[in-house]
């Protein structure tokens, strides 16, 4: 069975792609070799007949993968909506078998895989199949990406506790800044509250990065993430 992580969010827009990239870097720093995968990407730009998955391209670049983009992001949609809804509008259902085949192929090449989900755990992929089900099927430990500001305690605990209730292995939480810190009281107190209340550990608080260079990522990873926890899963 492949090792690595499945990255989910407490909501959309919490920075899952950046954290997935940070985890790829962390595994590399720890001496491993990880690939990235974005099985389903919506909101893709269209170039002629092709859909361009920007998140998948970013993870492929960060992981320095030689595989085709279709293996990194096997299911792409143009509309920036939940996969089930985008698939209905575009008349093309999510091809789960294609996703399974791509994941299997990557797991034969790489010891660790960092998979980025779509939004949160209950985002529908089809009527009776959610991101939660995909995470269960792939069998990777879960990383929950949350935001630092007001409301995050509720969203984070709901996600973590539901994941555990559904039998997922929650490796931990990463609180991610998608903006420059405002120094608010909520930002200052929320991480400690989550640490006190969550049954799963906080792996770190990841800062907003002005530059997405390898050097910037590596410095932020070493400084802000608990590498001992990450090491357990690779």
N, C-alpha and C positions, 0 to 999 in steps of 0.2 A: 504493500500500500504506500502511496506517495506521502511524503511529509510536506510541511509548509503550513499555509494559512488560507482561510477563506475570510476575506475582508468585507464586512457589512457596515451599514451606518445606522444611526438612530433616525436618520432622515436623508433626503437627497441634499446635495450641496454641502456636505460636511467635510469633503476632502478625502474621499476613499482612495482616489487615484494617487494622490501624493503619499498617503500612508502606505499603500501597496508598494509604491516605488521605494519608500524608506525601508520597508521590510526586506525587499530584494537586496538593498544595499547592506542592511544589517546582517543578512545571511552571508553575503560576500565577505564582510569584515570578519565574521566568525569562521571563515575558512570554507564555507560552502559555496555551491553554485545553484542559484535559483532562477527560474524563469517566471515570467508574468503571464497571466491569462485574464481576459475580459470576455467571458463566454457570450454575454449578450450586451450589446451597446445600442442605445437608442439616441436619437438626435444627431445622427451621422450626416456629415456634409455629402452632397452628391456631386460627383465629377463624372459627367457622361452617364454611363450605365452603372458605374461603381459607387458604392457607399464607403466613405472613409471614416473608420472608427478612431477618433483622435486619442481617446484614452488608451485603446489597444496599441496604437502606434507609440505612445509615450512609454508604456510599460515594455514594449519590445525594444525600444531604444535604450532604456535604463538597464535592462537585463542583457543587452548586447546579444540578442537572439538572432540566429540565422534562419529560423523557421519563417514560413510565409505568414503574412498578416491574417490570412483566413484561418490559420491554426490558432493564433493568439485570440482572435475575435471572430469565432465562427458564425455568429448570428447577429446581423446588423439591421437596423431600421432607421428610416429617415426622420420620422416624427419623434419629438422629444417628450415621449409619454411612457407610461408603464408598458412593458413588453406585450402583455395581453392586448391592450388597447391599440398600440401601434401595429401589432400583427393583424388585428381585425380590420383596421383602416387600410392597410397596405395589401391585405389579402394573402399574406404569407405567414403561416404559423411558425412559431419558434421550433427549430429542428433539434430536438433534444438528443437524438442519436448522433447528429453531427457534433454536438458539444461533447458527448461522451467519448466519441472517437478521437477528437482533438485532445481531450484531457488524457486519455489513455496513451496517446502517442507522446505527449510531453512527459508523462510520468516514466516512460521508458528511457528518456534521454536525460532528464534532470532528477536529482535526488529530492529537491524541494520545489514546490510550485506555490506561487502566491496568486490566488484567484480573487479578482475583484467582482463583487456582486453588483446588483442594480438597486439603488436606493436602500430600503430597509428589508427586514425579513419577510414582511407580509405584502411586498410588492408582487402582484400576480404575473406569472409567466404565461399561464393559461388559466382557464376557469377553475381547475382543481389542482393546480401546481404552482407553488409560490417559490420565492427565493429561498425560503426556509427549506423546502423540499430539495432544491438543488444543492444547498449546503450539506444536508443530510446525505444525499447520494454521493457526493464527492468525498465526504468523510474527513475533511480537513478541520483542524481546530479553528475556532472562530475568533477573529479580532473585531471588536466593536469600536467603530470610530464615532466619537461624539464631539459636540461643540462645547466651548467653554462658557457661553453666556446664559442668561436667564432662561429657565425651562429645561435645561439639560439634565438635571438630576432626575426628573420624572421620565424623560425620554430614554435616558441611559439605563435606569433600573428596569423600566418596562422591557426593553430589548434584552438585557442580560437575563432577567428572570424568566422571560418567555422562552428564550433559547435553551436555558437549562431545563425548564419544564418539558420541552420537546426533545430532550435527550442529546442536545449538542454539547460538545466540549468547548467551553468558552475559555480560551487562553488568557484573554485580558482585554482591557479597554485602553484606547489611546485617545486622549483629548487633543483635538487638532484645531489650530488657529488658521482660519481661511482669510483672516484680516489681521492688520496690526493690532496688537493688544491696546485696548482702551483703558486698561487699569481700573475697570469697574469693580465694585464690591462683589458682584456676582462672579466675575472672573477669578477674583482672589479667593473666594470661599468655596466655590463649587467643587474644585478638584478634591479638597479635603473631605467634603461631605460625601462625595462619591466613594472615596477610599473607605470611609467609615461604614457606608451602607451597602456597598456592592459585595455580593458573594464571590465575585471574580476580581482579580487584582487590576490596578491601574498600572499599565506598563510604562506610561510616560505622558508628558505634555509636550506636543510637538509645535514648534513656533512657525509663524508665517515666514515663508522664504521669499525674498525678493528675487533671488537668482535660483534657477533650477539646475545648476551645474553639479557634476559629480562631487566636487570638493564641498560645496555647500550642503549637499545631502549627507555626505559622510560625517561632516562635523556635527550637524544637527542630530544625526542618529546616535553617535557616540555620546554626545553631551546630554541628550534628552530621553533616550529610551533605555529600559532595563534589559541589557543584553543577556543577563543570566536567565531571565524568563524566556526570551526568544530562543536561546540556545537549547532549551529543553525539547523544542518541537522540531528541530532540524537534525 
